[in-house]
């Protein structure tokens, strides 16, 4: 079995066809067909069933492809490392974070960072979860802060916090007089967000509403929690939201209450899975974790304060 045959086999499996594989490899279609036929003779079993112009991998081909995929993973990571080096000017640390975390956690962290590393430049991108994962995977961010991404190849995910979501209401709302709320209490309320097509940040909220089966009016949606908090503060409705923004908006006359059943989401520190963590990123990881714990402790005090 020759390397060129394996490359042709991998290209067909990835692209789904001989023609597409030929385009990927920049060779002719007959050349791909010949390489596949040579590989079938080399391995001693059929790789594809040919039905007209289409090919379908056999069960043996699927098993072989898994081994090929694993063997190429190391090369993919090397390519990722090269992209990271090309995109990473010396003396710069790039952070990609969910907006709520960038606003609530990073200011204090960066203030301390600048004392210890005055010559290092920091860039912060506020992005959705999918974009954060892509930045980290492609080496365009040294640190991502978002929803846990365990199992995504090329990304190292370290648990940051399990955050309990809160119910937010206008300060003068009748439900704000209660110290605790249930999802059922929101029946019939004007509910703001979340958007059905939004990132994983909202999945637990949707599940809680669906499980309770409560009727809510949902005429206003947004995928950004800070906008959601601002809409609530303006009296446009009630919602369930991430807790990181709660202390700020509590000062801006929004009532924050615990809600049952609780809605949790795991947040994590995300890094390119390439070798050991650089010293500066390790410092950021530790300080972000400390600041996140302090923020959530403050949230608990805000939530437990008397209405």
Order of alpha helices (4+ residues) and beta strands (2+ residues): alpha-alpha-alpha-beta-beta-alpha-beta-alpha-alpha-beta-alpha-beta-beta-beta-beta-beta-alpha-beta-alpha-beta-alpha-beta-beta-alpha
